[in-house]
Amino acid sequence: MRRIICFLFLIVLMVGCSKDEVTPEVDTSGAILFTASRPSSYITRSMIENVEALQLAGFGVFAYYTGASDWSTAGASTIPNFMYNQQVTWDINHWTYSPVKYWPNNNNPADGSGATGSQDKNYLSFFAYAPYDDNISYITGFSANNATGAPTVDYTWGAENDLLYAVQTDRYKYDSNDANDNGRVGDVVSFMFRHALVKVQFKVRRSNNSQNVTLNSLGISFNTTGTFNLGTALWSSLSGSGSYVFDAGLFPINVTGEPETAYVVGSTIMLIPGSLTTYDVTYTVGGSDFSHTGALFESGLIPAANHQYNVIFTIDGDAIKVDIQRFTEQW
């Protein structure tokens, strides 16, 4: 069952004085309101699996001021000049951070009372990640505060090392009272956090019901480090080598039933999308032992961040076939 966990929080923005920040004119009456949610279709081993965990973890925000140009036009040449890895924490019943900031003023807005103007907009674009990197060993770095384009996060894999992200580009406050102003955005910026990783469940079945099949072990090898782009949701610079061996207490698994019956092997695991992932299985068929090592996600399939997959091993004597099922739901 899909659980949608929503929460409302208020962040008041005011321009700071860091050398990396811009100082546009601000609307001192216009506090920025944020809403945020994180879909959770399934219970996972993620450390951020509910709103309470997110409140404990907090999150970081990068924000870019691009003036009258939108993100698609100016983003590639703009640095995070409004916020850089700003920590946001939960305080009793709302989200807070310091120093606070405000919306930039609009240049020459029109309004419903008869005023006319160019209706120029001053754009802010926001990129968020969770958990905040304070004392989080697996978040190892970020793009520099003078680097242009969307921010990146350096990450190291671990069984509980979750990474979430959210994006809102081209936000602005436009003070028109005109009911026909379809371009109005107003005060609210809504974050929906998603997973930067993929979730994988492993299963096993036999090709026909005339074989006695026993799965004896399963291990997975993969890349352990990478850089995640908060704007494009793409991974790069994958490296490192790690492995995950399923608990020996799960085995042996006697595979019975019809060929369409697949047995779940252990809990789901999280992997970096695009990782060079291989499997190593041992099993017994009719008293004979076999082992196989091979690549997952072959034929150009690159798992997408924030999606879940079933990897199904079909055993047929000394041969094994790997099938990949991608869920349409994001997790």
QUICOR-V115821 format. One record per helix or strand. SS is the DSSP state (hx for helix, st for strand). FROM is the first residue (numbers start at 1). TO is the last residue. Records with the same first field share a line. If there is no record, write none. Layout:
SS: FROM-TO + FROM-TO
This chain:
st: 3-10 + 13-13 + 26-26 + 33-40 + 59-67 + 79-79 + 83-91 + 94-96 + 101-101 + 104-104 + 123-130 + 139-142 + 148-148 + 152-156 + 164-171 + 188-195 + 198-206 + 213-222 + 225-229 + 235-239 + 242-245 + 253-255 + 263-271 + 278-285 + 288-295 + 307-316 + 319-330
hx: 51-57 + 71-77 + 248-250
